[in-house]
Amino acid sequence: MEPMNLRDEAFVTETERKKEQMTSSSSHSLPVASSASQVLTTSNSVFLHPECIGPAIKKWGFLLEDDAGWPHPCHYYDGSAESVRWIFVLDTLNHCFWPDRGEATWTVLYNGNAYSGYWGLAAALKRAYGEGMPITSAEYLAGIDRADLRRILAGDGEIPLFAERLRNLREAGRAIVSLWDGDIVHLVESSGGSAVRAVWNVVSSFPSFRDEAMYKGEKVRFWKRAQLFIADVHAAFTGASLGRFADIDELTAFADYKLPQVLRELEIISYHPVLANRIDERHSIEAGCEEEVEIRAATICAVEALRAGFHRGGLPVNSVRVDNWLWRLGQIKEFRGKPYHRCRTIFY
């Protein structure tokens, strides 16, 4: 890896531009729900069925109460700012775990238990942190080498998009050093208790979190991992201290490949037969194509509709909680009858 020069003139200019962008944008509302809604007005391949919201809540809504929150054997939390740093690394790497056909699922052994997917990533990071690897240091991340990342993510099989994960960690470390005085905690603190401002700052600071696409000439913003990072901090600190965000209810769903699988099983969303066949045959679809954008937009709109449905039933939940509910349903065999869409991307 070539040495990093934080004094490079072009980089300094870009740093100042980003700081100016963060100052001007951080007071805005989140554009995620509105841009997703606009996609569905002209969607050709993905459709939302509001009439299925009520039946889904009636049958499965009871599981909304079973929300364990952040505590899990693979999650790190010590009540200090170090937890924020660990969570940021987790969400920098939190994307695209499914294996190609014929390949083994990447699996991590931690404390005698095997974990795959998201939990495999969390287990790998908690294991590495426990072994003394400085994964929460921005300076370390800025120069992390391939061998160290392979050691951190060691397991059975190969994690997809390894090179992209390495690049994103380096990018994140460099941006934290240059924009946030070497500590991601400063970004959280600078939000002044606003989740919206914090998300804007994450998106403005880190290109790998800038989860956007063009759809019929218009920009669509999903910002999945940026929102997830702030929601995770909120959850870990149970809404207090560094996790206190007065406007946490402004966050939307974290549009990925698991939620639409569940929403399709609930018949809340459906696909045009051509797209349905491609997904059911496990053919990959290109990141940023119209069908992929429509799937993710429909996911966000469906969660907003479910949120409204829960409200009508007297349960004032936010979209983050509805998202968690759907994600947990996706761990149940009954919701895995139809495949999820396969898209290689760093955004989810």
C-alpha positions, 0 to 999 in steps of 0.5 A, spaced: 500 500 500 502 506 498 503 511 504 498 516 505 499 523 505 494 527 509 497 533 507 496 532 499 493 539 496 488 535 492 486 531 499 486 537 503 481 541 498 476 535 498 476 535 505 475 542 506 469 541 501 466 536 505 466 540 511 462 545 508 457 540 505 456 537 512 455 544 515 450 546 509 446 539 509 446 537 516 440 541 518 436 538 512 431 532 513 432 525 510 431 524 503 430 517 503 423 516 504 421 521 499 425 519 494 423 511 495 416 514 494 417 517 488 420 511 485 414 507 486 410 512 482 413 509 476 415 502 478 415 497 472 417 491 476 416 491 483 409 493 486 406 495 493 400 492 496 397 496 502 391 491 503 396 486 505 399 490 511 393 489 516 393 481 515 401 481 516 400 485 522 395 481 525 398 474 524 405 476 525 405 483 529 406 479 536 413 478 535 414 485 535 414 485 542 420 480 542 425 485 541 432 484 545 435 490 542 443 490 542 445 485 547 448 479 543 454 474 544 457 477 538 455 484 539 460 489 543 458 494 548 462 497 554 458 503 556 464 507 553 465 511 547 469 505 545 463 502 543 461 507 538 468 506 535 467 498 534 460 499 532 462 504 526 467 498 524 462 493 524 457 497 519 463 499 515 463 492 513 456 490 514 454 488 507 453 482 502 454 476 505 451 471 501 455 466 497 456 464 490 453 457 487 457 452 489 461 456 494 461 455 502 458 460 506 463 464 510 462 462 517 466 464 523 467 460 530 467 464 536 467 462 543 465 455 541 459 457 536 459 458 529 456 464 526 455 466 519 452 472 515 452 479 519 453 475 526 459 472 523 462 479 522 460 481 529 463 475 531 470 476 527 470 483 530 469 482 537 474 476 537 479 480 534 478 486 539 478 481 544 485 479 541 488 486 542 487 488 535 486 495 534 480 495 530 477 501 533 483 506 531 482 510 525 490 511 524 490 503 524 484 503 519 487 508 515 493 503 513 490 496 515 494 491 510 491 485 507 494 480 512 491 483 518 484 484 515 484 476 513 486 475 520 480 479 523 475 475 518 478 468 518 473 463 518 471 457 514 470 459 507 471 466 504 467 473 505 465 476 499 468 483 497 474 482 501 478 487 497 472 492 497 472 491 505 479 493 505 478 499 501 472 501 505 476 500 512 482 504 509 477 510 506 474 510 513 480 511 517 483 516 513 476 520 513 476 520 520 483 522 521 482 528 516 475 530 518 473 528 525 480 529 529 481 521 529 475 519 532 468 517 529 465 519 536 466 526 534 462 525 529 456 523 533 457 528 538 457 534 533 450 531 531 447 535 537 443 529 539 440 529 532 440 522 528 438 526 521 444 531 522 449 525 524 446 521 518 448 527 513 455 527 516 456 520 515 454 520 508 458 526 507 464 524 510 465 517 507 463 515 500 462 508 502 456 510 506 453 514 500 448 509 498 445 512 492 443 510 485 440 514 479 433 512 477 430 515 470 434 521 471 433 522 478 437 521 484 435 516 489 438 515 496 437 509 500 443 511 505 442 504 509 449 503 512 449 510 514 442 510 518 444 503 521 450 506 524 446 511 528 440 506 529 446 501 532 449 506 537 442 508 539 440 501 541 447 500 544 446 505 549 439 504 549 437 511 547 441 515 552 448 518 553 452 517 546 446 514 543 441 519 545 437 522 538 431 526 539 429 525 532 431 517 531 424 516 529 426 520 522 430 514 520 427 509 515 428 502 513 435 499 512 433 497 505 437 490 504 436 483 501 433 480 507 427 485 508 424 484 501 424 477 501 420 477 508 415 482 505 414 478 498 412 472 503 407 477 506 405 479 499 406 486 501 410 487 495 410 483 489 415 482 482 413 482 475 413 475 473 420 476 469 423 479 475 420 474 479 423 468 475 430 471 475 430 472 483 427 465 484 432 462 479 438 465 483 440 469 478 444 476 480 441 483 478 446 489 477 447 494 483 443 500 480 439 497 475 432 499 475 429 493 478 434 493 484 432 500 485 425 498 485 426 493 490 429 497 495 424 503 494 418 498 495 422 496 501 422 503 504 415 504 502 412 498 505 416 499 512 413 506 512 406 503 511 407 497 516 409 503 521 402 506 519 399 500 520 402 499 527 400 506 529 393 505 527 393 499 532 395 503 537 402 501 537 406 507 536 413 504 533 418 507 529 421 505 522 427 502 525 423 497 530 419 495 524 425 494 520 428 489 526 421 486 526 422 484 519 429 482 519 427 477 525 422 474 521 427 473 516 431 468 520 424 464 521 424 458 516 417 460 514 420 466 510 425 463 506 421 459 501 422 464 496 430 466 495 432 473 496 435 478 490 442 477 489 446 483 488 453 484 489 454 491 492 458 494 498 451 498 500 447 492 503 
